[in-house]
Amino acid sequence: TGGRRGMKETLVKTVDVVCGALIRNGKVMIARRVSDVSGGWYEFPGGKVEPGETGPEALKREWQEELGMEITDIQWLADGEDRQPDGLIRLRCYTCTSPQDPELRVHDDMVWTTPDHIYDWHFFESDRHLVEALKRRMEGDALHRQTGQQSDAGQQPE
C-alpha cells in the first residue's frame, strides 16, 4: 500500500510557446536572437503564449513586438515538446506570410533560406521535426500550385 510513500513528487513547469515560419518566394526567414538562452542561435521567431491568448494571437503579438510586422495567413504546421532541466516547453509552430520587411529588434541577423539549407546555419537540432514538416508543407504547396488543386495545409489533426 505504501508504494508511492517516500517518493518525491515534482511539479513540472510547463511553458506554452509559439513560433512562425515566414514564407516568401519559396524561402523561409530565420533570425538569430541576440540575448537570453537562445542567443547566437537562429530560430523561427516567436515567444510565450500569454494567459487568455490563442496561438495565432500570441504569434501576431510576438511578431509585432520582435519584428515590427503584421503577419497574415497563419496556418498550423506542427507541435513539439522540449524537456529542459527546469520544465517543459510546449511549442506550436505556424506558417505565416507578410508583405512587410522585418525590423531586427531582438535579433541581429536574418536569413532567407530553404528548409534543405536551414542547418547550414546555427539552428536548433531540437526543431528538426519542424523543419521537416515545413519542407513537406512547402513541397505540397508547390505541387498544388502546379496542379491547381486546393491544399489542406494548416489543418490541425483531430
C-alpha positions in Angstrom: 0.0 0.0 0.0 2.9 2.4 0.5 4.3 2.1 -3.0 4.3 5.8 -3.5 5.2 6.8 0.0 8.5 8.4 0.3 8.6 9.3 -3.4 9.3 12.9 -4.0 6.6 14.4 -6.2 7.8 17.1 -8.5 5.7 19.6 -10.4 7.0 20.3 -13.9 6.7 23.9 -15.0 5.1 24.0 -18.5 5.5 26.9 -20.8 3.5 27.3 -24.0 5.4 28.9 -26.8 4.6 29.7 -30.5 6.9 30.3 -33.4 6.3 31.3 -37.0 7.9 30.3 -40.3 7.5 33.3 -42.6 7.4 32.0 -46.2 8.1 34.3 -49.2 9.0 33.3 -52.7 9.8 29.7 -51.9 12.1 30.6 -49.0 11.6 30.9 -45.2 13.0 33.5 -42.9 15.1 32.5 -39.9 16.6 35.0 -37.4 19.4 35.0 -34.9 18.5 36.0 -31.4 20.8 38.4 -29.6 20.0 37.6 -25.9 18.8 35.0 -23.4 19.4 31.3 -23.6 18.8 31.4 -27.4 21.4 34.0 -28.1 23.5 33.2 -31.1 21.1 30.6 -32.5 18.8 31.0 -35.5 15.1 30.4 -34.9 11.7 30.7 -36.3 10.7 33.9 -34.3 8.0 33.8 -31.7 7.6 33.6 -27.9 5.5 32.7 -24.9 1.7 32.5 -25.1 0.2 34.9 -22.5 -2.9 33.8 -20.4 -6.1 34.1 -22.5 -4.3 34.2 -25.9 -4.7 31.7 -28.7 -1.6 30.5 -30.5 -2.2 32.8 -33.6 -2.9 35.8 -31.3 0.3 35.2 -29.4 2.2 34.8 -32.7 0.8 38.1 -34.1 1.7 39.9 -30.9 5.3 38.4 -30.8 6.0 39.2 -34.4 4.7 42.8 -34.0 6.9 43.2 -30.8 10.1 41.5 -32.1 10.0 42.3 -35.8 7.5 45.2 -36.3 5.5 43.1 -38.7 1.8 42.3 -39.2 1.5 38.7 -40.2 -1.4 37.0 -42.0 -2.4 33.6 -43.4 -1.4 31.9 -40.1 -1.6 28.1 -40.5 -0.7 25.5 -38.0 2.4 23.5 -39.0 3.5 21.2 -36.2 3.7 20.8 -32.4 6.7 19.8 -30.3 8.0 19.5 -26.8 11.4 20.3 -25.4 12.2 18.9 -22.0 14.6 21.2 -20.1 16.0 20.8 -16.6 13.6 23.4 -15.2 10.5 22.3 -17.0 8.7 21.5 -20.3 8.4 23.8 -23.3 5.4 23.0 -25.5 5.9 24.5 -28.9 3.3 25.1 -31.6 4.7 26.2 -35.0 2.8 28.0 -37.7 3.5 29.2 -41.2 2.6 32.8 -42.0 3.0 35.5 -44.6 3.5 39.2 -44.7 4.3 41.8 -47.4 6.3 43.8 -44.8 10.0 43.5 -44.2 11.2 42.7 -40.7 12.9 45.1 -38.4 15.6 43.4 -36.3 14.7 44.4 -32.7 15.7 41.3 -30.6 17.6 39.6 -33.5 20.9 40.7 -35.0 20.7 38.8 -38.3 18.1 37.2 -40.6 18.5 34.9 -43.5 16.1 33.8 -46.2 16.8 30.1 -46.9 15.1 26.9 -47.9 14.3 24.1 -45.5 17.1 22.0 -47.0 19.6 24.6 -46.0 18.4 25.8 -42.6 21.1 23.6 -40.9 23.8 25.5 -42.8 23.1 28.0 -40.1 23.3 27.6 -36.2 19.7 26.3 -35.9 18.3 24.2 -33.0 18.6 20.5 -33.6 15.6 20.0 -31.4 13.5 21.8 -34.1 14.4 19.4 -36.8 10.9 17.9 -36.9 9.5 21.4 -37.5 11.9 21.9 -40.4 10.9 18.6 -41.9 7.2 19.5 -41.5 7.9 22.8 -43.2 9.7 21.1 -46.1 6.7 18.8 -46.6 4.3 21.8 -46.5 6.3 23.8 -49.0 6.7 20.9 -51.4 3.0 20.2 -51.1 2.1 23.8 -51.7 4.3 23.9 -54.7 2.7 20.8 -56.1 -0.8 22.1 -55.5 0.1 25.4 -57.3 1.4 23.3 -60.3 -1.7 21.1 -60.5 -4.2 23.8 -59.5 -5.6 21.7 -56.6 -6.6 23.0 -53.2 -4.1 22.3 -50.4 -5.2 21.1 -47.0 -2.3 23.0 -45.3 -2.9 24.2 -41.8 -5.5 21.6 -40.8 -4.8 20.5 -37.3 -5.1 16.8 -36.5 -8.2 15.8 -34.6 
